[in-house]
Amino acid sequence: MSQRSVMIDSLLHGRDHDAWTLWEIANYLRLPTEGPFVVIAAEVRDVGYEALPEIESKLRSLDVFSAWRLLPDLQVGIAHVGSQHHLDKVLALLTRMATHRVGISAPFDELRDTPLGLHFAKVSLRGHAKATAKVSLFDGSMLATAAVSAPGVMVKSAAAALDGFGDLSDDEREMLFETFRVWLDNDASVRASADVLFVHPNTVRKRLHRIEQRAGRSLSRPRDVIELTLALEVHSRLM
């Protein structure tokens, strides 16, 4: 294994580095010492094949410095995105290049946080919230972070919370879940939700009532709404 690969691995897997060592690693990898950074994880077709050929030089042409490592199942990169404009250019390039799924972490400021960035990139890569999109960016919200920070525990809790939906077909279950998400996104307005979903407001009311019955929760109780929201976030990302 080359020294470059060893250094990238040490960032990805969280070895305990002091500030001086992190500076030395960043300097060797030609990365800035201060963020924001993102971790990018791309599925590879077969062992030894790059998912994103020549990605480092292509990003460099966009004024984005990065360092990459090819693993048996993933091609992983640490990229410096100095602004939202740089991140947008990275997303556009990856969308053009991707033949398999690509996950991107939320931006983070310190290289010592790279292992967490790798975790979030993998979660974004393997989640099915938007399975039709090849490139998925982890949003870094408190809700999303809470949902994926302890995957084993959260999946068990979410499975229990959503058990009442288990006998439904996939399409019917997703219809109810999507109605709930739209209702949340529209400040619990039935009429606004109906407009987004192209259905009658009474249809939304009936669906929300079914959700309450199957979840065993009341959508008029904030605590119940929070728990159901978190359960669906876990479902969309991890289940």
Secondary structure, DSSP 8 states (H G I E B T S, - for coil): --HHHHHHHHHHTT----HHHHHHHHHHHT--SS--EEEEEEE-SSTT--SSTTHHHHHHTTT--EEEEE-SSEEEEEEE--SHHHHHHHHHHHHHH-SS-EEE---BS-GGGHHHHHHHHHHHHH--TTTT-SEEE----HHHHHHHSSHHHHHHHHHHHTGGGTTS-HHHHHHHHHHHHHHHHTTT-HHHHHHHHTS-HHHHHHHHHHHHHHHT--TTSHHHHHHHHHHHHHHHHH-
